[in-house]
Amino acid sequence: METCDDLLVDFAATSIICKQLTILIMESLLS
């Protein structure tokens, strides 16, 4: 089982990736 710290790290990394992907998609749509 993962500890709470591991889950938080995974969640933070995933949310950062999602934000970066969203920014890239928005930029490509606007350009």
C-alpha positions as CSV (number, residue, x, y, z in Angstrom):
1,M,0.0,0.0,0.0
2,E,1.1,3.5,-0.7
3,T,1.4,6.0,2.2
4,C,-0.4,9.3,2.2
5,D,2.8,11.1,1.3
6,D,3.2,8.9,-1.8
7,L,-0.4,9.5,-2.9
8,L,0.0,13.3,-2.4
9,V,3.2,13.3,-4.5
10,D,1.5,11.3,-7.3
11,F,-1.5,13.6,-7.2
12,A,0.7,16.7,-7.3
13,A,2.7,15.3,-10.3
14,T,-0.5,14.4,-12.1
15,S,-2.1,17.7,-11.6
16,I,1.0,19.5,-12.8
17,I,1.1,17.4,-16.0
18,C,-2.6,18.1,-16.6
19,K,-2.1,21.8,-16.2
20,Q,0.8,21.8,-18.6
21,L,-1.2,19.7,-21.2
22,T,-4.2,22.1,-20.8
23,I,-1.9,25.1,-21.4
24,L,-0.4,23.5,-24.5
25,I,-3.8,22.6,-25.9
26,M,-5.1,26.1,-25.3
27,E,-2.1,27.7,-26.9
28,S,-2.4,25.5,-30.0
29,L,-6.1,26.3,-30.3
30,L,-5.5,30.0,-30.0
31,S,-2.6,30.2,-32.4
